[in-house]
Amino acid sequence: MFSKTDKELEEMGAKITTREIQQQPDLWKEAYENFISNQDKVQNFLDEIISNFPDKKIRVIFTGAGTSAYVGDTLRPYLNKVGDTTHFNFESIPTTDIVSDPLDNLRSDDPTILVSFARSGNSPESVATVEMAEKIVKDLYQITITCAPEGKLAKKAENEAGNLLLLQPAKSNDKGFAMTGSFSCMTLTAALIFDTSKADKSEWIDAIIKMGQEVISREEEIQAIADLDYNRIAYLGSGALSGLTREAQLKVLELTAGQLTTIFDSSMGFRHGPKSYVNDKTIVFDFMSNDQYTRHYDVDILEEVKGDAICKKVVGVGTSASENFSGDNFLMKSGIVDLPELYQALPDVLFAQTFALLSSIKVGNTPDTPSASGTVNRVVKGVTIHDYE
């Protein structure tokens, strides 16, 4: 797909999505450079909030809907390990949960930073979540991470002192149905804001760019998996990569319009019932952690599923390490052995997006406009936001 001409891709209804997946390594470089240029402003914003509440932990709520919610799910485990947990408690709560049950998720007396992730910034739940938080939380600050400067969230944030607007690279505002570059750029930006484990992350950024380019160059290997006879896909992982499985499986579901069924779980959780999903037309992927301890559990479940001898294909995805799965792997040769899982998530999701794209073509769908019925839309429609007092 990546080597096809634009005309060929247009005829397949896949030009937009293919190019938006393909351009991500360049977008990651741009997102990093944008962050570096705003780093002092970001740090001053956080420092001021911390100084206002020296004796209280500040809730940092990552929020969004759908793919944007999965940004927070990917961030939360890693940041609660390496972020500034002296001052912050990191949580991931979808806007859909906040809107439907605000008092289950927002606390009036807890100082809160609401971090809104949004491609367009126009989803009704995203706008309503901000409005509800402003009503309920006494000490509310906001960071708006969005890809659309003309969106409602961006426009609102422009003139608010307590709302830090961080626009993503212009080309991350995906025009295709599925969120691809928007997901990876927003994840990277938030990681750079809150990850206090290392001051200079340029080595990690260089690594993920090379790994992303490697995934693109190895499309034929991914195509070989997509050529198999399957109708079920399972994505597994641990920690931040467990959060990533939700986004990986959603891409297949979206781009095939549900013609292929999907499931996601943690590596250890899968054997507690969900493994019943596996049959002889199932492909199981596991995003293997670079943490030596955690990787044992990722490899264990891969070996177990392989040993069951039921599954069509079992594949370990990640960077080569001292312990690898004995079966089929997609190991990125340009990776860094100790690259933290949150950064490994970016080339991993590019792999998953590519597999979803190829699966969409396999079932005869058009990736740019996958929902032929029109019942699922790029920006959600049909949402009624009820009055809340």
N, C-alpha and C positions, 0 to 999 in steps of 0.2 A: 504493500500500500504506500509506503513512504517513498518508494522509487517511481511510482506512477506519475504521469503528467497530470496537471490540473484538469485537463479536459477529460482524461480517463476517469478521474475521481468524481468529477461532476456528473458523468453519465451513471456512476454507481450511487449517486446521492451521498457521497462521502468526503467531498473535498474539504469542507469546513472542519469537520471533526478530525480528520487525518492530519491536517496542517496544524490544528491547535494542539494535538498531542505531540506532534513532532517538534514544535517550537519551544517546548518547555525548558530545556536546558538553557537557552538564551534568556528566557524570562526569569529563571532563577538568578542568573548573573545580574540582571537589571533590578530585581527585587532586593538583592543584597546591597547593591550600590545605592538604591533609594534609602534603605535602612541606614546605611553608614552616613548618608548626608543628613538624616533626621535624628541620628543617635543622641545628640545632646538634648534636643527638644524632648525626645521620649524619656530620657533619664530624668530631666528636670521635672517633667510631668509626674513621674512616679515618686520622685523624692519629695515633692511637695505634699502628695497624698500621705506618704509615710509619716512625714513630720506633723501632719494634722492629727494623727492617731498613734502616738508613740506607745500606747499601752494596749492597743487592740490589733487583732489580726484582721486584715482586710480581705473580704471575699472577692475573688476574681472569677466572674462567671463568664465562661465562653458560651456564646449562644448563636444560633442560626437554625435554619430549617433544612432538612434533607442533607445534601452533601455539605452544606455550610455547618450543620450540626456535627457532622463527622470530623470536621476540622478540630473541634473541641475534644471529641472523644480520642483523637490521636494525640493531642497535646497533653491532656491532663495527667496520664500516668507518669510520663517522663518529667514534667515540670514539678510534680509533687516529690520527685526524687532529687532534682538538681536545681530547682528554682529557689527563689528567696522565700522559703517557708517560715522564716522568722516573722516576716511581715504579711505574707500572702497565703491564702488557702485557695487552691485552684480547683474549680468545679466546671463540669460541662453539663449544661441544661438546655435542651432544645427550646426554641421560641414557641414551638407548638405546645410544649408542656407548660411554659410560663403563661401563655395566653389562656389556656383552658383551666389551669389551676394556679393562679398567681400566688396565693398565700401558702401553697405547698412549697414554693420555690423562692420567694422573695421575703426578706425579713426587714421590717421597718427600721430597727435600731442597729443593724449591722452595716458599717461602712462598706460600700460595694463598688467595684469597678466592673461595669458591664461591657464586655468585649463582644461587639456585634460583627459577625462575619456575613458578608453578603456579596454575591456577584452583582446583581442589579441594584440592590438596596430598595426594591419596590415590593417585595413580598408582603402581603397584608400582615402576616404574623410578626415579621421583623419590625415593622413600623409600630404595631400595637404593643409589642414587648417593651420597646423604648418608652412609649407613653405610659404604660403601666408601672414600669420601674420608677419613672419620674414622679408618679403619684404616691407610690408605696414607700420607697426607700428614702429616708431623710437625708443621708449623706451619700449621694450617688455621683459617681464619675463615670465617664464613658471613653472607650477607645473604639472608633469605628474603622474597621478594616474592610474596604470594599473596592470593587473593580470599576465602578461606574460613577464618574464625577457628577453626572446629571441625575443620579438616583436620589430618591427621597431621603435616605439616610445620610448620604454625603452632603446634600444641600442643607439638611438640618444641622449637621455637625459643624459646618463652615464657620458659623458665627457664635458658637457656644464655648465659653471659656473652659468649662469642665469636660469638654468633649474633644479628644484628640483624634483628628482625621488622618488616616494613613491610606492614601490611594495606592492601589497596586498598578503594575505596568499596564499600559493601555491595552495591549494585546491579550492580557489575561482576562479581559471581559469577553469570555467565550460567546461567540455568535451561534454556535451549534447548540443542540438541545442539551447535551450532557456537559456538566461542569468538569473541566480537566485542568487547564492552566490556572483557573481561578482557585480551585482547591489547593493545588500545590504551592502557589505563590502566597496565599493567605496563611497556610500552615507554616511556611518558611518565615514569613514576617513575624508572626506571633512567637515562634521559637526564638528568633533573634531578640525580641523584646524581653522575654522572661527567662531565658536560659542563662543562668549566671555561672555555669560550670567552667567557662573558658572565655577570656576576653577577646582573643583574636580567633575568629572562626573561619578565616579565609581558607585554611587547609581543607576544612570540611566542605566548604562551598565548592572549591575546585574539584573535590572528589565527587560530589553528587552530580556536578555538571558532566564530568567525564563518564560517570556511570549511566547517566541519562542518555548521553550520546551513544554509549555502548549498547544499551537496550534497543535504540533505534536501528543501529547497524546490524543487530542480530535478529531482525524480524523473521527471517526464514526459520529460525529455531522455534519461535513462538507459533509461526504458521504450521509447523509440523505437529504441534500439540492440537491446534485448532482443526487440523485435518482428521483427527480421530472421530470415532462414532460415539458421541456423548450427548446427553441432554440435561445433565446435572453438574453443577460446579460448587465446590466447597472451598472457602478461604479461611485459613487458620493463622494464628499468630499469638504472640505474647506481649504484654505491656502496651506500649504505643502501637505496636504492630497488630495487636488484637483490635485496637480501635480502628486501625486502617482497614481491617477486613470488612467492615460495614460499607465503606466506600467502594472497595474492590468488587464486592458482590453486587452492589447497586448499579455499577457501570454495565455489567452483563445484563442485568434485569432491564435497565432502561434501553440500552442499544438494541436488544433483541425483542423489545416490547413484550417481555415475559414468555417468549417462546422457549427459552431455556430457564430452568429453575435454579435457584441459588440458595446457599445457606452460609452463615458465618459463625465463628465461635473462637474462643481461645484454644490454644493447643491442648491445654490440660482439660478444659471443659468439654471438648468434643466427645470424649469417650463416655461421658455421663448421659447417654441417651441420644444426643444428636447424631452420633455415628450410625444410627439406624438408617439415616438418609442414604448411605452409600450402597450403590448397586453396581452392576457391570457396565453402566453407562455414566459413571460419575468420574470427574476429575477432581482430585484434592490437591490444592496448593497450600503450602505453609510458608509464610514470611519468616525466615529464620533470623533470630536475634544475633547480634554480634557480641552480646554479653555471654561470657563463657558458661556461666551457671545456667542462665535462662535457656541457652541454646540446647542444653541437654534435653529439656522437655519438648522443644520443637522437634528435635530429631527423634525422640522417643515415639511421638505420635505418628510421624512419617513411617518409621520402621514397623510400627504396629499395623497401620493400615496396609502397608505393603505386604506384611506377613499374613494378613487376612485373605489375600489373594482373591478379592472380589472386585476391587476398584479397576476401572479402565486405565487410569494413570494417576500416579502419585508423584508430585514434583516439589522439591525444596527450592525456594527462591531467596536469593540474598548474596552475600559476599562469602567467598571461600574462607574457611577457618580450619583450625586443627581438628575439629569434629564436624564432618559433613554427613549428610544422609547417604546411605549406601546405594540408593536407587537413583532415579533421574533428578538432576538438578539444573537450575538456571543460575549459575554462579557468575557474578560480575567480577571480571578479572581486574578492572580498574578501581575496585573498592578498597577501602581502608579497613583492616581487620577490626579495629576498635572504634569504628564510626558509631556514634550513639544512634539508637534505634529511631529516634525522631527524624534524623536526617536520612537514614537508610530508607525511611518511609517514602521519600520522594522518588527515587529511581524505582522502588518497589511498585508504587502506584502507577508509574509510567508503564511498567510491564503489564499490570492489570488492565490499564486502559487499552493497551495495544491488543491484549487477548480479547477484550470485550468488543473492540472494533472488528477484529477478524471473525469473531463469533457472529456478530451482526450480519456481516457479509455472507457468512456460511449459511445462515437461515433465510437468506434472501431479503433482508431488511435494508432500509436506507438509514445509515447512522445519523445523518444530519437532521432528519425528520422521522424518528423511529416510531412515533405513536400515530399510526395511520388513522386510528379512530378519533384522534384529537381530544381524547379524554384526559391526557396528561400533557402539561404545557411547560415551556421553558421557564416562565414565571407563573407560579400557581394562580389559578383563577377559581372563582366560585366560593371563596372563603367569606363567611359572615362573621364580623367581629362584633360581638354583643356588648352592650353598654355595661361597664363595671363601675360600681360605686364603692 
